[in-house]
Amino acid sequence: MKQFLLTVAGVFVGLVLFMVVIPTILIAGLVGSAMKSAEGPATPSAAVLQLDLRGGLSDQESQNPFAAFGGGGDSVISIIEKLKAAGADDRVKGVFVRLPEGGMSPAAADELAQAFRRFRATGKPMIAHSQGLYPSGAVTSTYMLAASSGEVWMQPGAAFQATGMAVEDMFFKRLFDKYGVKADFEQRKEFKNAVNPYLHDDYTPAHKEAQLSWMGSIYRTSLVTAASDRKIAPEEMVRAIEGGPWSADQARARKLIDRVGQVKEASDALLSKAGKGAKLVDFDDYSPKAQSGSGQTIAVIGAEGAIMTGAGGGGSPFGGEETVWSDEIANAFYEAIEDKSVKAIVFRVSSPGGSDTASEQILSAVKAARAAGKPVVVSMGSYAASGGYWISSQADRIVAQPTTLTGSIGVYGGKFVLGDALGRFGVDVRETRVGGEYADAFGTQDSFNQAQRAAFAGWMDTIYNGFVQRVAEGRKMSPDKVRELAKGRVWTGAQAQQLGLVDRLGGFYDAVDEAKTLAGIKGDVKLKMIGGPKSPFEALERMFGVSSTSIKTLAAAAWVFGDPRAEAAMDRLAQARLRERGATVLAPTPQLAR
C-alpha cells in the first residue's frame, strides 16, 4: 500500500511538472525572448534615454534565453548598438547615465566611452550622474567613462574616492603547507601566473612586474583620456585624482565634475535641454527605428567566457556563466563560409582562455574562413588572453581597446596532491593501475614521479611551442621573437599594439570598418549575427531532453486551446521571425579622436 501511494504521488508530481511547470517556464521564457526581439513600448517623440550601468555588464548578449531570470545587466555590445541608433533617431533628444559606484571593466568603459562620444557628436546632450566613486577595482575607468559624457554630476555629500587602481591577490601556499596540500604544476613560462597563488606565499618578481605593467598602462590610459575629455592638462588631472579622496564639492572645485545635485535635479536638467514634452524612457524600453537598405553583409560571431570543447548543454538553462563552446563557434564560422551573402566576418572575443584543443578547433575554423576568401577581423572585449589570444592570432586584423587584457601566450597544468592532507583525517587513498606508468599520473595521492613529470613537462612544451608557432604564423613574426613576448605575460591592448600583437586600437565598429576595407565594401553594410543566443525551445530541449518540435507543438496546442499567455508568445515569435529575415543596416562609422 505504501509503495502504491508513493507511486501515485510520483505520477501526480510528474503530471504537475509536465502540465503546469514546464508550460509556465516555456511560455514565460518565450514571451521574454520574443519581447526582446519584438518592438517594446512606443518611444515618445521627445525621449531622453536613461541608461543605468549599476547592474553590471556582460560583453555580449547572453547565449542563454533565460538569463534575464537571473537579473543580469545589459551587454556592452547591445548598448553601443542602441546608442548608435539613438544618435540618428530624431525622437531621442538626449541620454541620462547612472554610473556605478565602483570600478568596471576598463575595456568595457573604453567601448562605452567611444559610443558616448559618437552620440554626442550628433549634437545631442548627455549627462552622467554619480552617487559616489569608491576604491573598488578599476574605479578610474568608471570616472573616465563619466568624463566622456560631457557633463558629470555628483550627489551632494557623496565621496569622490577614485584616487588610483588596486588589485588584491590571495596566496594559499602557507595554508596548503599547514594542511598537507601540495600544488604540483608546470608553467610555461615565468609570467604565466594563474597558479602562483597555490605555489607561493607572495608575488614572484615576474608576477609583480606583470601586475604593475598592465595596471600602470590601464591607469595612465584612463587618466589621459579623462583629461582630454575634461579639457584638463594630464599632469593637472593626475594631481587632482591622486590628491583625493574628495567630497563632491571638493571634486567640483578641482574641475573633476561639473555639478553637484540629486539624481532628480540632473535628469530634470537634461529634460529641460531636450525641450518641451520630453520624457525619460528606460534604455531597455527604447525601440530603435527599423532601418532599410541593400548594403552587403558582414557576419558577426561572438565568443564570451571560458573556452571549452563541445556544444554546451547538460546544465540548467538558468545558469549565469557564459562559455565559449568550440563546436558552436566553429559551426558558426562554417555557416558564414557557406553563406554567399557574407563578405567578411567580425569575430568578437572576450575570453580569459581555456582548453588548448577547443582553441585549436576554433582557430582552424578562422583559417578556413580566410581560405574561403572571407576576411576575419577580431574585435577584442575585456579579455582576449591565453586561449582567447590563440583563437584570435591568425585573423586578418586584430582590433583591441587600449585597456583590453590580451597576450598571456603560455600554458600551465598540473594537479593538487592531497594524500598527506587526507591522511591527517584518517582517509587513505590507494590506486590500482593497468597499462603504462602515465596512467595514474593525475592521481591525487602522490606527486608526479620522475618519468611522469618528464612526460607531462614534454606535453606542456608541445602545447607551448604550438602556441608560439601559431602566433608567429598569424602575426608574421619569427618564433624566437614571439618567445621573447610570450613567457605567459599579459599585455594591455595599447602595449600589445606596440609589440605587434594587435593591429589597431578601437572598438567593435572600428573592427567593422576594418572588415569593410578588407572586403572592399563601400557605403552601408548589413551586420548578420551568426550563432547568437539560443531560442527558449532549444534551451528547454537541452534541459528536459524533449525535442524542440515537441515543445513547439505543446506551445501551439496551448495557443489553439485559448491560453492567452501562449497566444501572446506565438504572436510575438512570429513578429520577431519576420523582423529577423532582414538585417541591421549601418551607415559608415564616424571617426572620433580620443
N, C-alpha and C positions, 0 to 999 in steps of 0.2 A: 504493500500500500504506500509506504514511504517513498519507494522508488518511483511508483506511478505518479504520485503528486509532484515529485521533483521533475519528472519528465514533462508533465503538463505545464508546470511553471516555466520550464525552459522553452517549451514551444510558445507559450504566451509572450515571454520576453522577446523571443525571436520575431514573432509577428509584429509586436510593437516597434521593434527596431526597424523592420523592413517597411511597415506601412506608415509609420509616423516619423521616426528619427531620420532615416535616410532621405525620404522625400523632403523633409523640412530643411536638412542640410543642403540637399541638391538645389532646391528652389531658392533658398537664401543666397547660396553661392552664385547661382546662375543669374539671379537678379542683380547681385552686386557686380558681377563681371560684365553683364550686359550694360548696366548703367554706366560703367566706366567707359565703354565704347560708345554708348548712345549719348545723345545730347542731354546735358543736365538742365538745371533750371535756366530759364531765359536770362541772358545777360542784359541788363538795362542799357539804355542809350548813352548814359554817362556813368561809367563804372570806375571805381578805384579798387583794384585788386588787393586783398590782404593776404600776404604770404607769411605764414607762421613757420619759422625754422626751429622752433624749440622742441619739436618732437623727434629729432634725429633724422638722418638722411641715409638712404642707400645710394649706390652709384646709378643703378639701373632699375627699371621696373621689375618687381619680383616675378620669378618664373612660376610662383605658386598663386593660383587664382583665389585661394582662401586666405592669403597673407593679411588682408585687411582685418580679419577677425582678430589678429594678434595685436592690432593697434599700432602698427609700424608707421613711420613717417613717409614723406614723399621721396622720390628719387631725383638725383641731380639732373639726369637726362630729361625727365618729364618736365621739370621746372624750366630748364633752358628752352625747351621746345615751346612751352606755353608763353614764356616771356618774349620769344621771337615773334610769335603770332600776335601777342598783345601790342607789340610795338607798331605793327601795321594795321591794327584794328581801331577804327575811328570811335568805337564805343568805349574803349579803355582810355581813361584820362590820366591815370597815374597808378603807382604801386606803393603800398604801405607794407613795410617789412618788420616783423617781430624777430628780434635777434635772440639766439641762445645766450645763456649766462656764462657758459664755459667754452672750452675750445672745441673746434670742429676740424674735420679732416682738411689739412692745408690745400690739397689738390681740389677738393670739392669747393672750398672757399674761392680758389682761383677760377674755377669753371663758372661759378655763380657770379663772381665779380665781373668777368667778361660779359656775361649776359646782362648784368645791371648796366654796365657802360653802354652796351649795344642798345638797350631800351632807352636810356637817357639821351642817346644820340638822335633819337626821333623827336626830341624836344619836349617829351613828357616828363613830369616831375616824379621824384621818388623820395621817400623819407624812410629812414631806418630808426627804429626805437629800441633802446636797451633798458632793461630793468637792473642792470649791473653787469660788469665783466669781472669774473673771478678767476684766480690762478688754477686753471684746470687744463692740462694738455696744451694744445696749440692755441691758446686764447688770443695771441696776437694775430692769428689767421682770422678769427672772428672779427677782430677790430678792423683788419684790412678789408674784409667784406663790407663792414659798416661804412668805411670811408668811401668805397666805390659807389655808394648810393647817392652821394652828392650832398645829403643833408642828414646829420646824425643828431638824434635827440636821446636824452637820458633822463630817467625818472628822478625826481628830487630825492635826495638822501641816498641814492644808490652809490655803489662803490665802483670806481674805475681802477681795477687791480690787474690790468693787462701789462705787467711790468717785465715780462720775459717769457721764456719757454722752459719747461722742465719735464723730465720723464723719470719714473722711479721703477727700478728693476728689483725683483726679489731673487735671492740666491739661496739654494737649498742644500749646498754641499755639507755644511755642518750638521744640519738636520739628518741628512742621509747617513753621515758618519755615526751619529748618535744611535740611530736605529738599525744600522747594519745594511743599508741600501747602497748599492754601487751602480752608478751610471756608466755603462760600458759603450762608448760611442766613438765613431770615426768621423772626422770633419775634413772637408776639402774646400777652402783652406782656412788660414788663421782668422779671417774675418767672418766666417760662417758661424755666427754667434748664437743661433737659435737654441742650442743645447748648453751654452755656457752656464746658465743658472744651475744646472744639475752637476756640472763638472768643477765649479769654482765657488769660492765664497765672496768674490769681488770681481770687478771688471779686470780683464786682462788688458795690457797696453793696447792691443789691436782693437778690442771691443770698445774701450773708452775713446780711442781715436776715431773709430767709425761713428759712434754716437755723437761726439762733438762736431764731426764734419757735417753730417746731414742735418743735425739740429741747427747748426750755425747757418747753413745755407737757407733753410726754411725761414729762420728768424730774420736774416738780412733781407730776403726777398719780400717778406711781409711788410717790414718797416719801410723799405724803399718804395714799394708800391703804394702803401698808405700815404707816405709823404707826398708822392706825386699827386694822388687824388685830393689830398687836403691842401695842396699848393704850399707846402712847408719844406724847407731845406731838410735833407735827410739827417744831418747832424743835429738839427733842432728837434726833429721827431725822436731821435734816439734819446736825447737828454730828457725830453718830456715824458717818454714812456718809462725809462729806467729810473727816473726821479720819483716815481709813484711809490705806493698807491695814492690815489687822489679821490676826493669826493666828486660828485657830478659838477658842482660849481667850480671846483679847482680845475677839473679837466676842461671845462669850457674856457676858463681864463687862460689856459695853455693852448687853446685852439685845437684840442683833440676832439671836441664835439662842438655842435653849433648851438643847440638849445637845451634847456632843462625844462622838462614838463611831463605831465602824466600821459599815459597812452591815449586817453580820450582827446587831450589837447592836441597831440601830434596828429592823430587821424583826422580831427576836425580841421586842422591847418591844411592838410593835404586835400580834403574835400572842398575847402574854400578855393584852393588853387584850381581844382578840377572844374569848378563852375557850378552854376545853379542846378539843383536837382541831382547832383552826383550822389551815388550811393556806394557804400562799402560792400564788396562781393568777395566771399571766401574764395581763395585761389583754386581750391578743388572744384568749386561750382562754376568756374569760368569755362564756357564752351567757345573755343575759337571758331571763327567763321570758316566754313568749308572753302578750300582753295581748289582751283582747277587749273589745268594746263596740260601740255603734251611733252614735258621735258623727258629726257632719258633717265634711266633708273640706276640708282646705286643701292646695293644691298647693305643692310646694317645687321651685323651679327654681334650679340652681346655675350660677354663672359664675366661673371662676377662671383667670387668666392674661391674656396679651395678647389684645386683641380684633382679629379678622381676618375678612374676608369668606370665604364658602364654607362647606363642610360637613365639612372635615377630610379625612383620608385622604391617600394618596400617600406617606406616610413609614413608617418602621419602627414596628410596634406596641410595640416595646420602648423607644421614646423616653421621656425623663423629663419634659419640659416640658409644662405644661398650656397649652391655648389655648382662648379663647372664640370658637367659630365662629358667625358671625352666623346662618347658616341653621339650625343646630341649636337655638340659643336661641330664635329667632323661632318655629320649628316647635313647640317645647315650649310656648310661650305659646298658640299656636293650638290645640294639643291640649287645654290646660287650659280654653280658652274653649269647646270643643266638649263637654267632659266635664260633663254635667249635675250630677254629684255634687260637683264643685268649687265652693265658695262664695267662696273668696278665694285669693290667691297670695302666698307669701313668696318674694322674689327675693333669693337670697344672692349678693352681689357681692364679689369680691376681685380687683381688676384695676387695674394702674397705667395702663391706657389702650391706645390702638391706633388703628386705622383709623376716620376720621370716618364713612365711608359704612357700615361694618359697625355702628358705634354707632347710626347713624340707623335702620338696619333693625331693630335690637333695640328701640330706643325706640318705633318705630312699632307693634311687637307689644305693648309695655307699654300704649300708649294704646288699642290695640284691646281689650285685656282690660278696661280700665277702662270703655270704651264699652259693653262687653257686660255691665256690671253686676257685674264681679268685681274687688273692690278689690285693689290691688297694694301690698305693703309691702316695702321694700328693707331687708335686713339687711346692713350693710357689715362686711367682714372686715378684713384688714390694710390693704388699699388699696381705694379707690374714687375714683381720681383721673383727671383728664382724661377720656378716653373712658369710664372707669369711673363718673365722675360724670354724663357725658352720658346713659348708659343708665339712670341712677337718678333723674334730675332731675324726671321727671314722674310718679313714683309717688305714691300717695295719702299715704304716710308714709315717712319715711326714719329708720331706727334705726342708730346707729353707736356703736362703742366710744369712750370718751374719747380713746384713742390711735390710732384709725384715721386714716390719712392720706388726705385727700379734697380736693375742690376742684380746683385746677390747671385752672381754666377758661381755656383758652388753646390755642394751636396753634403748631407750628413745622414747618418743612420746608426743604429745600434739597439741596445736593449737595457732594461733595468734588471740587475741581478738581485734577487730577493731571498736567496737561500738563507743567509745569516739572519736577516730580519725576521723571516717566518720562523726560523728555528728558535728564536728567543721567546716565541709564544707557543712553542711545542708543536709547530707544524713542520713536518719533514716532507720535502719534495724529492721524489725519485723518478728517474726517467728510464724508459726502455726503448731501445733503438734497433732498427734493422736498416741495412743499406750502408751508405757511405758515412764517413765521420762527420760530414757537414750537416747531416740530417737533424741533429739535435743542437745545432749551433745557437738557436734562439731560445733555448730553454732558459728558464729564469733561475735555476738553482746555482749555476756557476758561471764565471766569466768565460769568454772565448778561450779555448786552448790555443796553442801556438799555430797549429795547422788551420784551425777555423779562422783565427784572426788574419792570417795571411790570405786566405781565400776571400774573406769579407773585405779586407782592405783592397784587394785586387778588383773586386766588384765596384767599390766606391771609386777607384781610379778610373775604371772603364766608363762609368757614368759621367764623372767629371770631365774626362778627356772628350767624351762625346758632346757634352755641353759646350766646351770650348770650341770644338770643331764646327758646330752648328752656328755659333756666334761669328766665328771667323768667316765662314762662307756667306752668312747673311749680311754682315757689316763690311765685307771686303777688307778684312784685316788678316795679318799673319797670326797663326796660333800663338806664337810667342808674345805678340803684342796683346792678344786677348788675355793670356795668362797673367800679364802684368796688371790688367784691370780686374781680372776675375777674383780669385782668392776669397770669394764669398762676400765681397764688400757691397753694402747698399749705398747707392748714389741718389741724389735728388735729380729731377729732370734737368735742371739747369747745369748741374755737374756732368750728367750723362751726355748732354749735348756737346760740351767742351771736349769730352773724351771720345766722341764719335759713336756712342751707343744709341743716341737719339738724333733725329734729323732736324726737328723743328719744335719750338716751344709754342704751345697753344692748346686749344680745347677741341671739343667734338666738331664744331663747324669748321675749324681750321683743317681738321682731317678730311672733312667733306670736300673742302676746296682743293686739297692735295689730290684726292681721288678724281675729282673732275678734271684737273690738269693732266693727270696720268692717262685718263681715258679719253682725253681730247674733247671733253664736253664743255660747251659754252652756253651761257644763259641758265634757265631754270633746270632743276634736277628733281626727280622724284626719289624719295627715300623709302625703301621697302624693307621692313623688319622681317628677317627670316629666323625661324627657331625661337620665337618670342614666348611669352607666357602661355602656359597650357590652359585649355578650357577646363571649366569645372567638371565636364564629363570625363576628361582624361584623368583628372586628379582622383575622382571617385572610382574610376575603373581600377587604378593602381591600389587604392586604399582597400576596396572591398573585393577585388578580383572579379568584378562584373563587367561585361563588355560595354563599351560606350554606346553601342547600338541599343542594348537593353535599357540603359539608363535614359537615353533619349526617348525610347518608347514609353518608359514609365512617365516621363515628364509630359509627353504628348498625350498619354492617356488621361493624366490629371487635367490637362487642358480641355480635352473632349468632355470630361465629366463636370466641367464648370468650376474647377478650383481657381479662384481669382488670382492667387499667387502665381500659379503655373501659367495662366493666360498672360499675365504681365511679363513673366520671364520669357516665354516663347516669342511674344511680340517684340520685345526688346532685342532678343537674339537675332531675329530676322532683320530688324533695322540695322543692327551692328554689322551683320554679314554684307548687307548691301553697301554700307559705307566702306567696309574693308576691301571691296573689289577695286576701289580707287587707291591712290597713294598720295601722300602729302607732297605738295609742290613747294619747293624752297627757292626763293629768289637768291641771287648772288649775295654772299655774306659781306657786309661792310667791314673793313679793317680798321680797328681802333687801336691807337697807340697805347702802350702800357706805361 
